[in-house]
Amino acid sequence: MTAVTVFDYGFGNVRSMVRALANLGLDVTLTSDYRTSLEADGLVVPGVGAFGACMTGLKAVGGDRVILDRLRAGRPVLGVCVGQQIMFDAGHEHGVETAGLGLIGGDVVRLDAPVVPHMGWDTVDAPEGSVLLRGVEDERFYFVHSYAAADVVPKAAIDYDGSSFELAPLPTVNDAHDGPAPEKVTWCTYGNSTFVAAYERGPLFATQFHPEKSARAGAKLLQNWVDVL
């Protein structure tokens, strides 16, 4: 049975995610244990709340090391909501800049829209060949957020705490090839903001929306991710 760990660091809608994954017939564990999280077939990193608080909580239990060590070894990780945001270089909230994991180039900023937060169902613009959005490209997904990444800055390699590595293509993905994995970015527009709704690069996957709250479309997206584990 495929084993998936939902990383428990105090920030995230973990129970809903655990239920959504269990409904797919997976062996799901909710934990912050390093070894369990490292060795699972897949790791989900949820996140709800402020960017800075999530980064502090993640580092306090060694979650940054778990994520980096998994990606370096080519083991899939899925970040959700703020769990996607912390994968970027930095977050800007209330005039404070907080360093993220730097796995994706770019910054997280406040949405420019008449009404914030962006809350409810919305469509997305998926790239050709998306693994996550396969079969649900035209579906709606559930969003709840006030901040998002407005751009993706290409990175040749990942640098974090003096460690540098490239994200290699997954052998289970049809278009896998030699060299660094290509970036595939899904976009969404809300108000005056066009922002990153989902991101894929080798073993790194992330969504700004909540697949665990997105009904059939969300279940299909999670199954698409599970299929590459």
C-alpha positions, 0 to 999 in steps of 0.5 A: 500500500502506498504510504503518505505522510501529512507533515504536522507542524501546527499549521494546516487543515491536516484532518481534512487532508488526512481524510481526503488521502485516506479516501484514495486508499492510502496508508496515511500518517500524520506526524512530524517525525523526520524518519517517517516523513523522509521514507514515506512514498509521498509527503504533503506539507499543508499550511494555514496562516501567516507565512512567517509563523509557518516558516518558524513552525516548520523549522522548529520541528525540522520540516525544512530539512525533511523537505530538502532531503526528500527533494534531493533524493527525488522523493515527491513533496506536495505543498498546499496553500501556505505550504506552497507559499513557503516553497518560494524565496520570500514572503511579504506580509504587513511590511515584513519580509520572511525568507522561505525555502527558496525552492521556487524563485519569486516572492509571495505578496498580498493580492491586488483585488477589491475584496481580500481574501480570495475565498471560493471556487475559481478556474485555473489556467494549466500548462500543457503536460501538467501532471497535477491537472491532468483530466481536471484542467477546466474544473474549479478549485477551492481557494482561501488566501490573501497572499500569493506568488505573482511570478516565478523566477527560473532557477538552475539550482536550489541553494539552502543553508549552503546546500546546492542541488538540482530538481531532477525529472521523476522517472514516472513522468512521461516527459522525463528527460536528462538534465534539470526538470522543467517548471510547469506553472498553473495560473489563476486571476483574481482582481488585478492579480495573476498568481501561481495556482499550482507548481510542478518541477520534478519531485516538487509539487504545490497548489495554492488552492485546497485540493482536499476541499475541492470535491471531485476535481481535488480528489482527481488532482490528489490521485494524479499526484499519488500516481507518480509516487 
